[in-house]
Amino acid sequence: MFSLVNRPPAVAPPIRARSPRPATTLSVASLGTFVALVAFCAPLGNMPTVAAALSAGPAAQTWILSSMSVGLAAVLLTAGALADDYGRRRVFHWGAWLLALGAAVGAVSQEPVLFIVGRLIQGVAGSALIAASLGAVAHAFTTPAARATASGIWGASVGAGIAVGPVLAGLLDLAGWWRGLYWALAAASLVIGQVATRALAESRSAVPKRIDVPGAVTLCAAMVLVLVALVEGRQGNIAATVLCGAGAAAFTLAFVAVERRRPFPMLDLALFRRRDFLAATLAALATGAGIIGLMSFACTFLVKTMHVSTLAAAGVIALWSGTSVVASLLARTLPARLAGSPQLVIGLAGVGLAMLTMTGLSPDSSLLRLVPGLLLAGVASGLLNAGLGRQAVASVPADQGGLGSGANNTARYLGSSIGVTVVSIIALDPAGTVDGMVSGWNYAAVTTGLISLVGAGVVGILVRGTAVRR
């Protein structure tokens, strides 16, 4: 099904043979992913302070929260392809240095536009770190048992970043130094980039391809426009939403046409005929549109309706993300018949049921009412994070782990943008009343729960009867 021969000559210089050190590779890759997720989630912990410091209005605040998603989703697939063909260590190193630059831009910003530019840079950098890290892990761990363990640890780094980002931002906010988080991210990124250069073995596809410039350009344009359409839609800008949506559709069709005609496309569209690849991609999309979409709104909901501080709200959400870390680490103990694609079905069904348990709130409900659902969602999310990490690389040819990671995470962050938009439309009360916000939360939790359950059903149908791969 997949053409791995008759490719054009390698365009990157040959690399000296050097065996990967699996433990080192996993440690550096997980650390890079952790830092990228800390950067991604940090604004959830101190958004009011950042908005006040930058004089950011409602529209600017929406873009502050969304801009890193735009950068991530726009270039994740391209970053994965570049990592496979030009070197995973090289792309990881570039991503670390670029993340340092984006964080420094955020730290020195005095107005919202420059801060948003910094977040966009951080998104592009995060795409390089995430795609290259998972590709490097797939190269270093080749047996099913080893990949199960490695994907669990990598998935735990995702949950840890989501947990630590808002809490760290909230703590520094209390200390009156919100910019300190971005200086810390810049310093950590520089260190990680230097460690990666010294400690990681370079790896790439056995027969690299030339970069598919038309494919990269059309895909990037499509992703940017669809995400801009979603952001503008949340602000009620109908004209911009329709215009960007139409542009996104046009560039998507152009991307498909380009990839079908090129002899060596960036994304082989035949991958979508593989049930395991399609299942992993749809599971990532449902994860973003479901649990990530709801949890992205949860801090706002808790602050406005239960009148807790942003730090306390971040701590409550950490019940979900922190539990997911433990569950990801324990995912390797799943029986072989439940690992891989079936694990995605279990995870999606679990988060769907968890979100349904978080409905039925009233204005008098306490934080304790959410705890059982958050813990169940954490366990299920941990299984999902580990399973998605595994299947992202198991569902593509062995030398295209970066591409698999890029495709899977593109679906996840595109889904999260869709989920945040849907939740914002459903949950926000124009009048700003507590009753309206609580009612909106209940409807949003039902909606995202059903999205996850439908996703579990579709993925289950796709993987029925298939064997666990690699």
N, C-alpha and C positions, 0 to 999 in steps of 0.2 A: 504493500500500500504506500510505503514511503520511499521516495527516491533518495538513496544515500550514495549513489554513484554518479559518475559523469558530472560532478560539480566543477565549477571553475577553479583554477589554481588558488591555493591559499594566498591571501593578501597580507596577512600578518607575518612578521618575521618568525622563523622557527624558534622554539623554546628549548632550553637545555633540559634533558631528562632529569626529573626530580620527583621522587615519590611523595605523594601527599601524606601529611601526618594527620590522620583522621581526627584525633582529639584536638589538636591545635586548630585545624580547619573549622571544626564545629564551634569551638570556643570563640574564635574571631568572628565567624559568620553570625553567631547568635548575639554577640555583643553589638555588632553593627546594626542588626535588625532591631535590637532593644533600643538603641539610641535613636534610630529613625522613628520608632513608635512613640518614644518619649516626646520627640519634637512634634509629632503629629497630634498628640492628645493634650499637649501642655495648655493651649488656650482655654480648655474646658475648666481649668482650675483657677484662672484669674482674669476671665474675660471682662468683668466690670472695671477692674483696675486698669487693664491695658486700654480699654475703650476711653476711659477718662483721661489717661495720660496722653493719648494720641488725638484726643478730640474726635473720636470716630462715631459717626452717626449710625443709625440702624443699617443702612446699606453697606457702609464700610465694615461694620461688625459681621455682617453676613459673609463678606468676602474674606475677612480675617479667618473665620472658621472654615471656609470652603477652599481657600486658595491652595493649600497644600494638597488637597485631594485632586485639584485640577492638574498640578504638576506631576503627582504620582501617576494618575490614570493615563495622562497624555503620553508618557514615554516609557512606562513599565515594559511593554512588549518590545519596544525598540532596544531598551537597555538590556533585556534578556538576550536578544539576538546578538547584540554587540559583545556581550560577555562570552557567549558560546564561540563566536568567531574571532574575536580579538584578544580574549584572555579575561578570565573571571577575576583574577587578582587585580589586573589593570583597571577594569571597570569599577571594582570595589574601592580601589584606592582613589580613583577620580571622584567617586560618590562621596567618600569621607571628606576629602578636601572641599568639595562643593558644598557639603552640608555645613562645614565650618564657615564658609563664606556666607551662606544664607543666614545662619544663626547670628553672625557678627552684624549683618545688615539689620536684622531685627533688633539687636541690642542697641544700636546707635540711632534707630529711627525716632524722629520727633513728630511725624505725621503719618496717617494711615496708609497712604499710597506706597511709601518706601517700605513700610512694614509688610504690606501685602506682597510686594516684589520679593522681599526676603523669604516669605512663606512659599512663594512659587519656586524659588531656587531650592529651598529645602525639600519641596516635593520632588523635583527632578533628581536631586541628590539621593533622596530616600528610595526612589525607583531603582537607581543603580545599586545601592547597598542591598536592597531586598532581593532583586533578581539575581545579582551576582552571588550573593551569599548562599541562596538555596541551590543554585547551580553548582557551586563549589562543594557543598555538602553532598549532593548527589554523586559527584565525581569521586569523592573520598570514601563514601560508604556504598558498596555495591551489592551486598546481600540483603535479602528481605528483612532478616532479623536486625541487621545493623541499621538499615534505613528506618525501621520502625522506632528504634531507640533514638536515632539522630533526629528524626522528624518530630518526636515528642519533645526533645530538648529545644529544638528550633521553635516549635509552636509555643513552648513555655516562654521563650523570649518575647514573643508577640504579646502574650497576656501580661507579662511583667512590664513591658513598656507602656501598655495601656493603663496599668495600675499606677505606675510610678509617676508618669507625666503630670496628670492633674494634681496629685498630692504634693509633688515637689514644687510645682508652680504655686499652689496654695500656701505652702510653708514660706517660700521666698516672698510671697505677697504680704504675709503677716509681718515679715521682717522689713517690709518697705523697700525691697530690692527685686522687683519683678524682672528687671533686665538681667539680673544675675543668672537666671536660668539659661538665657541665650548665650551669655559668655561661657557658662559651664558646658553647654552643648558644643560650642565652637572648640573649646579646649579638648573635650573628649573626642570629638571627631578627628582632630589633628593627631591625637595619640593613636586612635584606632587605625587611621590611614598609615601611620609610620609602622605600627606593629604588623599590619597586613603585608606591607612591602617586605618586611624582614622575615616574617614567620610563615606566610602562606606559600605553597607551591603553586606555580602558574599552571593553569589547565585551560584547554579549549577544545573545540570540536576537532576530530581527527582530520577532517577536510573542510576548513573554513570557507565560507562564501563571501563574496563581495557584498557590501552593505546595499540593501534594497532601498535606495533613496526615494523613489516614487512611493513605495509602500509605506515607508516611515513618515513621509510628509503627509500623505492623505490620511493615514491612521491618526497621527498627532492632531491634525486639523479637525477630524471627526470627533475625537475625544474631547478636545478643548471646547468645541462648539456645543456639544451635548451637555457638558458640565456647566458652561456659561448659561445655557438655556435653563437648566435646573436651578441655578443660583438666582437668575433674574426672575424665574417663575415664583420663587419663594418671596420675592419682593413685590410681586404683583405687576411686574413690567411685561404686559402681554405682548406688545409689539416686538420687544427684544427677544422674548421667549420664542415666538413663532419664527422670527427671522433666523435665530441661531439654530433652532430645531430643524428648519428646512435646510440650512447649510450643513448641519451634521448629517442629515440623511443623504445629501448629495455627495459629501466626501466619503461616507460609508460605502455607497454604491461605487464610487471611484476606486476606493481601496480594494473592494472585491474584484472589480474588473482588472485592476493592475495585477493583483496577486494571481489571478487565473491565467494571465497571459505571460507572466515572467517565468523563465525556465527554472530559476532558483529563488522563489519568493521568500520573504522574511517569515511569513506564516503560511505553511502548507495548509490550504483549506480542506484537504483530505483528512486532516486531524479531526474535523468535526463529524466524520463518519465513524470515528472510534467512540464506542459507547463510554469507555472509561474516561476519555478526555472530555467529552461533552458533559458527563455526569459531574466531573470535578469542577468544570467551568460553571455549570448551573448552580452547584452547591456553593461556590464562592460568591456568585451573584446573589443568591438567596440569603447567605450569611450577612452580606453588606446591607441588603434591603431590609432584613429582618432585625436581628439582635443589635447590630452596630447602629442602624438607624434609630432604634428606640433608645439605646444607651447614650447616644450622642445628645439626645434631648433631655435625658434624665436629670443632669445637673441643673439645667434651667428650670425644670419642673420642680425639683426639690427646693431650690432657692426661692422661687416665687410663690409656691403654695404652702410649703411647710416651714418657710422662713428660717432656714438653716444657712450657715455661711458656705461660701464656695468650697472651703477646705473640708467642712463636714460633709457636704454633698459628694465631694470627690472620695472621701473615705467610705461613704455608703456604696458608691459604685465600685470601689475596690473590693467589696465582697464578691462581686461578679468576676472582675478581672483577676483578682488574687486567687480565687478558687480555680479559675481556668488554668493558672500556672501549674498547680498541683495535679489537676486532671490531665494536662498535656504530658507531664512527666510520667504519670502512671499508665498512659494510653498504650505503652509498649506491652503491658501485661494482658491486653485483650487476646482472646483466642484467635488463631489465624483465620478462622472462618468469618470473624467479625471485623478484622482489620481491613484497611484500605477503603474501598468504595462502600461496603456496608457500614463502616464507621461513620461515613458522611450522613447516611440515612438516620442512624441513631442520634447523631449530634443535632441535625436539623429538627428531628422530631422532639428532642429534649428541649431545645431552646424555644420551639413553638409552644409546647405545653407550659414551659416556665413563664413565658410572657402572658399566657392566658391566666395564670394564677395571679398576675400582678394587676388584673382588672378589678372592677367593682369597688374602687376606692371612693371615699366620701371626703368632704372637707375636714372631717374630724379624724381621719385615719392617721395613724402614727407611722413612723419609719419602720417599726417592727413588722408592719403588715407586708412590707416588700421583701423582707429578709429571706423567706423560704424560696420565693421565685428567683431572687438574685443568686442564691446558692445553687439551685438546680440549673439555672442558666450558665453559671460558671463551670459546672461539671460538663455540661453539654458543649459549651464553647471550647473547653480544653480539648475534648475529643475532636471537635471540628478543626481547630487550629493544627493539631497534630496530623489529622487525616488529610487536610488540604495540602499541608506541606509535603506529605508523602505522595499523594496522588498527582500533585502538580508535576512532579518529575517522573513518576512511574507511568504516566499516561502518554509520554512522548518518547521518541527515539532516545537511546541512551546518551548520545552526545549532544542533546539539546535541552539539558536541564535548565539552563538559564531562560530559554524561550518558554519552557513549560511554566517556570516560576513567574515570568512576566505576564503570560496570558492569564494565569490563575489569579494573580493579584490585581491585574487590570479589572477583571470581573468583580473582584471583591470591592475595590474602591469605587468603581462605577456603581455597583449596587448600593454602597453606603451613601453615595450622593443622591441616588434615587430615594433611598429610605429616609434620609434626613429631610428631603423635600416633602415627601408624603406625610411624614410625622409632623413637620412644621405646619403644613396646611391643615391637617386634622386637629392638632392639639392646641395651637395657639388661639386664645380667645381675643378677638379684636378689642373687647371692652376691658380686658385685663383682669377680670374677676376671678376669685379663687374657685368659685363653683364652675365657671366656664373652663378653667384650666384643668380641673380634676376630671370633668366630663370629657374634655378633649384627650387627656391621658388615657382614660379607659377605652375610648374608641381607637386610639393609636395603638395601644397594646394588643387589642383584638386584631387589628389590621396586620400588624407586623407578625403576630403569632400565626395567623392564617397564611401569610406569605411563607413562613418557615415550614409549616406543615405541608403546604402544597409543594414546596421545593423538595421536602423529604419524599413525598409520593412520587414525583417525577423522577428524581434520582433513583429511587427504589425500582421503578419500572425499567429504567435504563440499565441498571446493573444486575437485574435479576438473572441468575444462572451464569453470570460471568465469574471467572476465577480471579483471585487476587493476583495482580501482576507485579513482577520483580520485587 
